């Protein structure tokens, strides 16, 4: 199915988590005035959001704090998603309970100096060495879980914005594996994006990272924390079997990046029958609402064609031979429907 699998993952997330679901991130303070952060997998903790969090925290924190502790225990350790490689492409970004900017850093060069390519995002010193080691002059690097690089980046990004708010931070940003049970909950950040809004962005940008963050969240919802890949896959498989009626689907992750996922084109047509109330969340061009999928030698497309106001035909097209695209078939489908209407 390639990335058309995201339609099934999105449906399962709506089923298990509910349309009102929003990710959250908790902030604690302990008796030593140390700030604790516990992540729950929010995939949309971007610089603008973290800046807003820092502003809210600054009103609640003492003028000086003694370091920042990061708690990623809601996810079960570093996870390898099948199909994800070690490339610098954003679609290969690793998952995690506490992430910032999709675990990527976007950079460029200006006047011979490294510079952030995003006005809202500072270029933190901790990533400069990684950028230079990459050999790239511009583009993105992926933050890994090696030496806790990804969560430490999120923590240091918050530190930057807290410093800008006038909060003095003495001490380092570091990880904790003992949890934050002895600390007091100071602030809970609730994502401004409800689940349908998140899914709309997921489908528009075909974001593999977000799809698998959702997979892990639904697994934890169904089987309890910590979130694991196995729990997420079990939840997705159960939904496909018990709700959609897919008996022979094979799922190893939730984004479609793995070639080991298996779904028939008829199964995808069944997925679309259930997804119809959410068609407006898909990309839209002309009278077609669609989701595409691409892997080497694989081209897929699934969605709806609105032939008259409120009347939709669903279509699912999988092509798995090198050199084939979905374009010629889709043109014939549109031509047929145009003639049929007449």
GIRA-V352959 format. One record per residue. N is the residue number from 1. RES is the residue in three letters. OMEGA is omega in radians with two decimals (NA if undefined). D_CENTER is the distance of its C-alpha to the mean C-alpha in whole Angstrom. Layout:
BEGIN
n->N res->RES omega->OMEGA d_center->D_CENTER
n->N res->RES omega->OMEGA d_center->D_CENTER
END
This chain:
BEGIN
n->1 res->UNK omega->-3.01 d_center->19
n->2 res->UNK omega->-2.99 d_center->16
n->3 res->UNK omega->3.02 d_center->13
n->4 res->UNK omega->3.05 d_center->15
n->5 res->UNK omega->-3.13 d_center->14
n->6 res->UNK omega->3.07 d_center->11
n->7 res->UNK omega->3.11 d_center->14
n->8 res->UNK omega->3.12 d_center->15
n->9 res->UNK omega->3.14 d_center->12
n->10 res->UNK omega->3.10 d_center->11
n->11 res->UNK omega->-3.14 d_center->15
n->12 res->UNK omega->3.12 d_center->15
n->13 res->UNK omega->3.09 d_center->12
n->14 res->UNK omega->-3.13 d_center->15
n->15 res->UNK omega->-3.03 d_center->18
n->16 res->UNK omega->-3.03 d_center->17
n->17 res->UNK omega->3.13 d_center->15
n->18 res->UNK omega->-3.08 d_center->17
n->19 res->UNK omega->3.14 d_center->17
n->20 res->UNK omega->-3.09 d_center->18
n->21 res->UNK omega->3.00 d_center->15
n->22 res->UNK omega->3.03 d_center->13
n->23 res->UNK omega->3.06 d_center->11
n->24 res->UNK omega->3.09 d_center->14
n->25 res->UNK omega->-3.06 d_center->15
n->26 res->UNK omega->-3.14 d_center->19
n->27 res->UNK omega->-3.03 d_center->21
n->28 res->UNK omega->2.99 d_center->25
n->29 res->UNK omega->-3.14 d_center->28
n->30 res->UNK omega->-3.08 d_center->31
n->31 res->UNK omega->3.12 d_center->34
n->32 res->UNK omega->-3.10 d_center->34
n->33 res->UNK omega->3.01 d_center->32
n->34 res->UNK omega->3.13 d_center->29
n->35 res->UNK omega->3.08 d_center->26
n->36 res->UNK omega->3.12 d_center->23
n->37 res->UNK omega->3.05 d_center->19
n->38 res->UNK omega->-3.14 d_center->18
n->39 res->UNK omega->3.12 d_center->14
n->40 res->UNK omega->3.00 d_center->12
n->41 res->UNK omega->-3.13 d_center->9
n->42 res->UNK omega->-3.11 d_center->8
n->43 res->UNK omega->-3.06 d_center->5
n->44 res->UNK omega->2.98 d_center->7
n->45 res->UNK omega->-3.14 d_center->10
n->46 res->UNK omega->-3.01 d_center->11
n->47 res->UNK omega->-3.12 d_center->15
n->48 res->UNK omega->3.13 d_center->17
n->49 res->UNK omega->-3.14 d_center->15
n->50 res->UNK omega->3.06 d_center->16
n->51 res->UNK omega->3.10 d_center->20
n->52 res->UNK omega->3.10 d_center->20
n->53 res->UNK omega->-3.14 d_center->19
n->54 res->UNK omega->3.12 d_center->22
n->55 res->UNK omega->3.12 d_center->24
n->56 res->UNK omega->-3.13 d_center->24
n->57 res->UNK omega->-3.08 d_center->25
n->58 res->UNK omega->3.14 d_center->28
n->59 res->UNK omega->-3.06 d_center->30
n->60 res->UNK omega->-3.08 d_center->29
n->61 res->UNK omega->2.94 d_center->30
n->62 res->UNK omega->-3.10 d_center->33
n->63 res->UNK omega->-3.13 d_center->34
n->64 res->UNK omega->3.08 d_center->33
n->65 res->UNK omega->-3.04 d_center->31
n->66 res->UNK omega->3.06 d_center->31
n->67 res->UNK omega->-3.10 d_center->28
n->68 res->UNK omega->3.09 d_center->25
n->69 res->UNK omega->-3.11 d_center->23
n->70 res->UNK omega->-3.10 d_center->20
n->71 res->UNK omega->3.12 d_center->19
n->72 res->UNK omega->-2.99 d_center->16
n->73 res->UNK omega->3.09 d_center->18
n->74 res->UNK omega->3.00 d_center->16
n->75 res->UNK omega->-3.07 d_center->14
n->76 res->UNK omega->3.01 d_center->17
n->77 res->UNK omega->3.09 d_center->17
n->78 res->UNK omega->-3.12 d_center->16
n->79 res->UNK omega->3.04 d_center->14
n->80 res->UNK omega->3.12 d_center->15
n->81 res->UNK omega->3.12 d_center->13
n->82 res->UNK omega->3.14 d_center->15
n->83 res->UNK omega->3.13 d_center->15
n->84 res->UNK omega->-3.13 d_center->14
n->85 res->UNK omega->3.13 d_center->16
n->86 res->UNK omega->-3.13 d_center->17
n->87 res->UNK omega->3.08 d_center->17
n->88 res->UNK omega->-3.14 d_center->16
n->89 res->UNK omega->-3.13 d_center->14
n->90 res->UNK omega->-3.12 d_center->11
n->91 res->UNK omega->3.08 d_center->10
n->92 res->UNK omega->-3.14 d_center->11
n->93 res->UNK omega->-3.12 d_center->9
n->94 res->UNK omega->3.08 d_center->10
n->95 res->UNK omega->3.11 d_center->8
n->96 res->UNK omega->3.14 d_center->10
n->97 res->UNK omega->-3.14 d_center->11
n->98 res->UNK omega->-3.03 d_center->12
n->99 res->UNK omega->3.06 d_center->10
n->100 res->UNK omega->3.07 d_center->11
n->101 res->UNK omega->3.08 d_center->10
n->102 res->UNK omega->-3.12 d_center->7
n->103 res->UNK omega->3.08 d_center->10
n->104 res->UNK omega->3.02 d_center->12
n->105 res->UNK omega->-3.10 d_center->15
n->106 res->UNK omega->-3.00 d_center->17
n->107 res->UNK omega->3.08 d_center->21
n->108 res->UNK omega->3.04 d_center->24
n->109 res->UNK omega->3.05 d_center->28
n->110 res->UNK omega->-3.11 d_center->30
n->111 res->UNK omega->3.09 d_center->34
n->112 res->UNK omega->-3.11 d_center->33
n->113 res->UNK omega->3.01 d_center->31
n->114 res->UNK omega->-3.10 d_center->27
n->115 res->UNK omega->3.04 d_center->25
n->116 res->UNK omega->3.09 d_center->22
n->117 res->UNK omega->3.12 d_center->21
n->118 res->UNK omega->-3.09 d_center->19
n->119 res->UNK omega->-3.06 d_center->22
n->120 res->UNK omega->-3.03 d_center->20
n->121 res->UNK omega->3.05 d_center->19
n->122 res->UNK omega->3.03 d_center->22
n->123 res->UNK omega->-3.05 d_center->22
n->124 res->UNK omega->3.14 d_center->22
n->125 res->UNK omega->-3.07 d_center->25
n->126 res->UNK omega->-3.11 d_center->23
n->127 res->UNK omega->-3.07 d_center->21
n->128 res->UNK omega->3.12 d_center->24
n->129 res->UNK omega->3.13 d_center->26
n->130 res->UNK omega->3.14 d_center->23
n->131 res->UNK omega->-3.13 d_center->23
n->132 res->UNK omega->3.13 d_center->26
n->133 res->UNK omega->-3.11 d_center->26
n->134 res->UNK omega->-3.11 d_center->24
n->135 res->UNK omega->-3.13 d_center->27
n->136 res->UNK omega->3.07 d_center->25
n->137 res->UNK omega->3.10 d_center->26
n->138 res->UNK omega->3.14 d_center->23
n->139 res->UNK omega->-3.10 d_center->20
n->140 res->UNK omega->2.88 d_center->17
n->141 res->UNK omega->3.11 d_center->17
n->142 res->UNK omega->3.07 d_center->14
n->143 res->UNK omega->-3.08 d_center->14
n->144 res->UNK omega->3.04 d_center->15
n->145 res->UNK omega->3.06 d_center->16
n->146 res->UNK omega->-3.08 d_center->20
n->147 res->UNK omega->3.10 d_center->22
n->148 res->UNK omega->-3.05 d_center->19
n->149 res->UNK omega->-3.05 d_center->18
n->150 res->UNK omega->3.13 d_center->14
n->151 res->UNK omega->3.11 d_center->15
n->152 res->UNK omega->3.05 d_center->18
n->153 res->UNK omega->3.11 d_center->17
n->154 res->UNK omega->3.14 d_center->15
n->155 res->UNK omega->-3.14 d_center->18
n->156 res->UNK omega->3.05 d_center->21
n->157 res->UNK omega->3.06 d_center->19
n->158 res->UNK omega->3.12 d_center->19
n->159 res->UNK omega->3.12 d_center->23
n->160 res->UNK omega->-3.09 d_center->23
n->161 res->UNK omega->3.06 d_center->23
n->162 res->UNK omega->3.10 d_center->25
n->163 res->UNK omega->3.12 d_center->28
n->164 res->UNK omega->3.10 d_center->28
n->165 res->UNK omega->3.09 d_center->28
n->166 res->UNK omega->3.10 d_center->31
n->167 res->UNK omega->3.12 d_center->30
n->168 res->UNK omega->-3.10 d_center->32
n->169 res->UNK omega->3.09 d_center->30
n->170 res->UNK omega->-3.06 d_center->32
n->171 res->UNK omega->-3.01 d_center->31
n->172 res->UNK omega->2.92 d_center->28
n->173 res->UNK omega->-3.13 d_center->24
n->174 res->UNK omega->-3.05 d_center->24
n->175 res->UNK omega->2.95 d_center->22
n->176 res->UNK omega->3.05 d_center->24
n->177 res->UNK omega->-3.10 d_center->24
n->178 res->UNK omega->-3.13 d_center->26
n->179 res->UNK omega->-3.08 d_center->24
n->180 res->UNK omega->-3.01 d_center->25
n->181 res->UNK omega->-3.11 d_center->27
n->182 res->UNK omega->-3.14 d_center->30
n->183 res->UNK omega->-3.13 d_center->29
n->184 res->UNK omega->3.09 d_center->29
n->185 res->UNK omega->-3.09 d_center->26
n->186 res->UNK omega->-3.03 d_center->26
n->187 res->UNK omega->3.03 d_center->23
n->188 res->UNK omega->3.05 d_center->20
n->189 res->UNK omega->3.08 d_center->18
n->190 res->UNK omega->-3.08 d_center->16
n->191 res->UNK omega->3.06 d_center->13
n->192 res->UNK omega->-3.07 d_center->15
n->193 res->UNK omega->2.98 d_center->13
n->194 res->UNK omega->-3.02 d_center->14
n->195 res->UNK omega->3.12 d_center->12
n->196 res->UNK omega->3.10 d_center->13
n->197 res->UNK omega->3.10 d_center->13
n->198 res->UNK omega->3.14 d_center->9
n->199 res->UNK omega->3.11 d_center->9
n->200 res->UNK omega->3.10 d_center->12
n->201 res->UNK omega->3.09 d_center->9
n->202 res->UNK omega->-3.10 d_center->7
n->203 res->UNK omega->-3.12 d_center->10
n->204 res->UNK omega->-3.08 d_center->12
n->205 res->UNK omega->-3.12 d_center->10
n->206 res->UNK omega->-3.00 d_center->9
n->207 res->UNK omega->-3.13 d_center->6
n->208 res->UNK omega->3.13 d_center->6
n->209 res->UNK omega->-3.12 d_center->4
n->210 res->UNK omega->-3.14 d_center->1
n->211 res->UNK omega->-3.11 d_center->5
n->212 res->UNK omega->2.97 d_center->6
n->213 res->UNK omega->3.08 d_center->5
n->214 res->UNK omega->3.12 d_center->7
n->215 res->UNK omega->-3.13 d_center->9
n->216 res->UNK omega->3.13 d_center->10
n->217 res->UNK omega->-3.14 d_center->11
n->218 res->UNK omega->3.08 d_center->13
n->219 res->UNK omega->3.10 d_center->15
n->220 res->UNK omega->3.10 d_center->16
n->221 res->UNK omega->-3.08 d_center->17
n->222 res->UNK omega->-2.96 d_center->19
n->223 res->UNK omega->3.10 d_center->20
n->224 res->UNK omega->3.09 d_center->20
n->225 res->UNK omega->0.08 d_center->18
n->226 res->UNK omega->3.11 d_center->18
n->227 res->UNK omega->3.06 d_center->15
n->228 res->UNK omega->3.09 d_center->15
n->229 res->UNK omega->-3.13 d_center->14
n->230 res->UNK omega->3.13 d_center->18
n->231 res->UNK omega->3.12 d_center->17
n->232 res->UNK omega->3.13 d_center->14
n->233 res->UNK omega->3.09 d_center->16
n->234 res->UNK omega->3.13 d_center->19
n->235 res->UNK omega->3.14 d_center->17
n->236 res->UNK omega->-3.14 d_center->16
n->237 res->UNK omega->3.14 d_center->20
n->238 res->UNK omega->3.12 d_center->22
n->239 res->UNK omega->-3.13 d_center->20
n->240 res->UNK omega->-3.10 d_center->21
n->241 res->UNK omega->-2.95 d_center->24
n->242 res->UNK omega->-3.10 d_center->25
n->243 res->UNK omega->-3.11 d_center->24
n->244 res->UNK omega->-3.10 d_center->24
n->245 res->UNK omega->3.12 d_center->26
n->246 res->UNK omega->-3.05 d_center->25
n->247 res->UNK omega->-3.00 d_center->27
n->248 res->UNK omega->3.12 d_center->26
n->249 res->UNK omega->3.07 d_center->23
n->250 res->UNK omega->-3.10 d_center->21
n->251 res->UNK omega->3.12 d_center->18
n->252 res->UNK omega->3.05 d_center->16
n->253 res->UNK omega->-2.95 d_center->13
n->254 res->UNK omega->-3.02 d_center->10
n->255 res->UNK omega->-3.06 d_center->9
n->256 res->UNK omega->-3.10 d_center->13
n->257 res->UNK omega->-3.13 d_center->13
n->258 res->UNK omega->3.08 d_center->16
n->259 res->UNK omega->3.14 d_center->19
n->260 res->UNK omega->2.99 d_center->20
n->261 res->UNK omega->3.13 d_center->19
n->262 res->UNK omega->3.13 d_center->21
n->263 res->UNK omega->3.13 d_center->22
n->264 res->UNK omega->3.13 d_center->25
n->265 res->UNK omega->3.06 d_center->25
n->266 res->UNK omega->3.06 d_center->27
n->267 res->UNK omega->3.12 d_center->24
n->268 res->UNK omega->3.06 d_center->22
n->269 res->UNK omega->3.08 d_center->25
n->270 res->UNK omega->3.07 d_center->25
n->271 res->UNK omega->-3.12 d_center->21
n->272 res->UNK omega->3.10 d_center->22
n->273 res->UNK omega->3.13 d_center->25
n->274 res->UNK omega->-3.08 d_center->22
n->275 res->UNK omega->-3.02 d_center->20
n->276 res->UNK omega->3.13 d_center->23
n->277 res->UNK omega->-3.08 d_center->22
n->278 res->UNK omega->-3.06 d_center->19
n->279 res->UNK omega->-3.10 d_center->20
n->280 res->UNK omega->3.12 d_center->20
n->281 res->UNK omega->-3.09 d_center->16
n->282 res->UNK omega->3.01 d_center->16
n->283 res->UNK omega->-2.99 d_center->17
n->284 res->UNK omega->3.07 d_center->21
n->285 res->UNK omega->-3.07 d_center->24
n->286 res->UNK omega->3.13 d_center->27
n->287 res->UNK omega->-3.10 d_center->28
n->288 res->UNK omega->2.98 d_center->25
n->289 res->UNK omega->-2.94 d_center->21
n->290 res->UNK omega->2.94 d_center->19
n->291 res->UNK omega->3.14 d_center->16
n->292 res->UNK omega->3.05 d_center->17
n->293 res->UNK omega->-3.10 d_center->17
n->294 res->UNK omega->2.87 d_center->18
n->295 res->UNK omega->3.14 d_center->19
n->296 res->UNK omega->-3.13 d_center->22
n->297 res->UNK omega->-3.09 d_center->25
n->298 res->UNK omega->3.01 d_center->23
n->299 res->UNK omega->-3.13 d_center->22
n->300 res->UNK omega->3.11 d_center->21
n->301 res->UNK omega->-3.12 d_center->21
n->302 res->UNK omega->3.12 d_center->21
n->303 res->UNK omega->-3.03 d_center->21
n->304 res->UNK omega->3.00 d_center->24
n->305 res->UNK omega->-3.13 d_center->27
n->306 res->UNK omega->-3.06 d_center->29
n->307 res->UNK omega->2.99 d_center->33
n->308 res->UNK omega->-3.10 d_center->34
n->309 res->UNK omega->3.11 d_center->33
n->310 res->UNK omega->3.13 d_center->31
n->311 res->UNK omega->-3.04 d_center->32
n->312 res->UNK omega->2.87 d_center->29
n->313 res->UNK omega->3.07 d_center->29
n->314 res->UNK omega->3.13 d_center->26
n->315 res->UNK omega->3.05 d_center->26
n->316 res->UNK omega->-3.06 d_center->24
n->317 res->UNK omega->3.06 d_center->25
n->318 res->UNK omega->3.04 d_center->24
n->319 res->UNK omega->-3.02 d_center->26
n->320 res->UNK omega->3.01 d_center->26
n->321 res->UNK omega->-3.08 d_center->29
n->322 res->UNK omega->3.11 d_center->29
n->323 res->UNK omega->3.13 d_center->30
n->324 res->UNK omega->3.05 d_center->29
n->325 res->UNK omega->-3.14 d_center->27
n->326 res->UNK omega->-3.03 d_center->26
n->327 res->UNK omega->-3.09 d_center->28
n->328 res->UNK omega->-3.13 d_center->32
n->329 res->UNK omega->-3.12 d_center->31
n->330 res->UNK omega->3.10 d_center->29
n->331 res->UNK omega->3.10 d_center->32
n->332 res->UNK omega->3.13 d_center->34
n->333 res->UNK omega->3.12 d_center->32
n->334 res->UNK omega->3.13 d_center->33
n->335 res->UNK omega->3.13 d_center->36
n->336 res->UNK omega->-3.12 d_center->37
n->337 res->UNK omega->3.09 d_center->36
n->338 res->UNK omega->3.12 d_center->37
n->339 res->UNK omega->-3.12 d_center->41
n->340 res->UNK omega->3.13 d_center->40
n->341 res->UNK omega->-3.12 d_center->40
n->342 res->UNK omega->NA d_center->43
END
